[in-house]
Amino acid sequence: MTNKESFAAFSEILVAACAQIGPEFFALNQANKESKYRERVYAYELYHILRSNLRLRPELKGLVLNGEVDKAGRKDFSDEKPDLLFHSPGSMDSNIAIVEIKTCFGSKIDEAVDNLAKFTTNYGYFGGVLLVFGGQLKKRPITPDRCHLIYHLKAGDHFLIDPV
């Protein structure tokens, strides 16, 4: 399977996994307050669902989903810590996808887009995804080549996808 085909398969699995995220992980209920979007709560549930779903795809065997891989100290990387990487650890030949997850309120969107650009341009990752949940951003970021923007508007199957 080519890296392009692996990225397409991963993107399909990613959208399906997002659709499985329940409302309790989408916006966290708080005692005596309105529920609030929490990036880590959403990301950890997405990671769990993705790992389960990826096991069902034998054509992607050998590729691994890792969360928040710390690249600090590597001479060929800077200090980035992307939310998710789909790759073959220890090899630069099968770097498939970087995923940055952000809430619709836009915290650190520019930093996320910079990470997508670095990983797809400098570090050999085939493609990237900026996954924004809870609504749309006020200003649409310009995503790098081979990267797309997915808006997960609310729990369940409610998406806007800007394809590669």
C-alpha positions as MATLAB code, in Angstrom:
seq = 'MTNKESFAAFSEILVAACAQIGPEFFALNQANKESKYRERVYAYELYHILRSNLRLRPELKGLVLNGEVDKAGRKDFSDEKPDLLFHSPGSMDSNIAIVEIKTCFGSKIDEAVDNLAKFTTNYGYFGGVLLVFGGQLKKRPITPDRCHLIYHLKAGDHFLIDPV';
ca = [
       0.000    0.000    0.000;
       1.417    3.413   -0.901;
       1.672    6.233    1.629;
      -1.047    8.063   -0.297;
      -3.381    5.051   -0.036;
      -2.514    4.630    3.658;
      -3.305    8.308    4.289;
      -6.644    7.988    2.495;
      -7.516    4.889    4.549;
      -6.449    6.600    7.773;
      -8.513    9.705    6.936;
     -11.579    7.525    6.359;
     -11.037    5.743    9.688;
     -10.476    9.088   11.443;
     -13.824   10.511   10.299;
     -15.617    7.284   11.272;
     -13.954    7.381   14.701;
     -14.998   11.005   15.239;
     -18.596   10.006   14.538;
     -18.365    7.501   17.394;
     -17.411   10.092   20.010;
     -20.268   10.490   22.454;
     -21.526   13.812   23.791;
     -19.933   13.129   27.188;
     -16.488   13.331   25.541;
     -17.367   16.098   23.122;
     -18.249   18.738   25.713;
     -17.448   17.963   29.331;
     -20.217   18.536   31.858;
     -19.147   20.645   34.827;
     -20.815   20.910   38.230;
     -23.036   24.005   38.380;
     -21.662   25.325   35.074;
     -22.242   24.955   31.353;
     -20.476   22.096   29.641;
     -17.117   23.020   28.154;
     -15.098   21.771   25.205;
     -11.917   20.105   26.445;
      -9.317   19.179   23.852;
      -7.687   16.415   25.914;
     -10.990   14.719   26.787;
     -11.984   14.643   23.106;
      -8.485   13.629   21.947;
      -8.139   10.736   24.393;
     -11.515    9.292   23.412;
     -10.650    9.710   19.728;
      -7.304    7.968   20.307;
      -9.047    5.040   22.009;
     -11.623    4.653   19.221;
      -9.004    5.037   16.466;
      -6.759    2.370   17.999;
      -9.698   -0.038   18.188;
     -10.789    0.679   14.604;
      -7.268    0.500   13.150;
      -6.902   -3.060   14.464;
      -9.690   -4.046   12.079;
      -7.701   -2.928    9.017;
      -5.031   -5.580    8.247;
      -3.770   -3.593    5.239;
      -2.441   -0.996    7.696;
      -0.523   -3.539    9.784;
       2.908   -2.252   10.775;
       1.667    1.312   11.140;
       1.081    2.638   14.647;
      -1.008    5.425   16.112;
       0.876    7.380   18.791;
      -0.312   10.307   20.846;
       1.761   13.358   21.728;
       5.112   11.945   20.650;
       7.797   14.191   22.075;
      10.322   14.910   19.322;
      12.508   17.144   21.536;
      16.163   16.146   21.544;
      16.072   14.692   18.036;
      18.521   16.588   15.842;
      16.241   16.270   12.797;
      13.161   17.609   14.659;
      12.345   20.709   16.687;
      10.321   20.757   19.917;
       6.941   19.864   18.405;
       4.594   17.472   20.152;
       1.755   16.707   17.706;
      -1.539   15.389   19.056;
      -1.473   12.210   16.946;
       0.995   10.566   14.579;
       0.201    7.608   12.342;
       3.492    6.111   11.257;
       5.999    3.298   11.485;
       8.153    4.241   14.503;
      11.871    4.008   13.842;
      11.490    4.493   10.101;
      11.232    7.646    8.017;
       9.729    5.685    5.089;
       6.209    5.214    6.444;
       5.321    8.524    8.046;
       1.667    8.686    7.064;
      -0.247   11.320    9.024;
      -0.034   14.038   11.630;
      -3.250   15.141   13.351;
      -3.672   18.338   15.336;
      -6.864   18.601   17.393;
      -8.269   21.952   18.496;
     -11.522   23.344   19.851;
     -13.584   25.720   17.761;
     -12.481   28.592   19.995;
      -9.203   28.683   18.144;
      -6.570   28.308   20.812;
      -3.156   27.782   19.218;
      -4.535   27.246   15.712;
      -1.516   28.936   14.101;
       0.843   26.672   16.045;
      -1.133   23.619   14.918;
      -0.982   24.696   11.258;
       2.771   25.311   11.626;
       3.179   21.762   12.974;
       1.247   20.346   10.027;
       3.510   22.253    7.633;
       6.721   21.164    9.380;
       5.760   17.503    9.532;
       4.524   17.303    5.939;
       7.247   19.488    4.417;
      10.342   18.858    6.542;
       9.784   15.548    8.306;
       8.404   13.351    5.543;
       4.830   12.834    6.717;
       2.545   12.233    3.756;
      -0.407   14.274    4.986;
      -1.975   16.102    7.871;
      -5.313   16.871    9.419;
      -6.410   19.870   11.429;
      -9.404   18.522   13.345;
     -11.540   21.257   14.898;
     -14.449   20.228   17.081;
     -17.421   22.041   18.540;
     -18.101   24.408   15.640;
     -16.274   26.359   12.959;
     -13.406   28.771   13.416;
     -14.136   32.466   12.925;
     -11.285   32.648   10.436;
     -10.412   29.665    8.267;
      -6.706   28.866    8.498;
      -4.701   28.243    5.360;
      -3.704   24.605    5.528;
      -0.488   23.335    3.940;
      -0.412   21.088    0.867;
      -1.615   17.516    1.501;
      -3.415   18.636    4.639;
      -7.078   19.062    5.231;
      -9.394   20.656    7.699;
     -12.181   18.677    9.346;
     -14.848   20.405   11.403;
     -16.605   18.038   13.791;
     -19.547   20.276   14.577;
     -21.325   18.218   17.224;
     -21.339   14.701   18.648;
     -22.255   12.123   16.045;
     -22.169   12.425   12.275;
     -21.956   16.189   11.787;
     -18.926   17.154    9.693;
     -17.605   19.667    7.244;
     -14.581   18.301    5.436;
     -12.130   20.313    3.378;
     -10.398   17.551    1.370;
      -6.751   17.298    0.421;
];
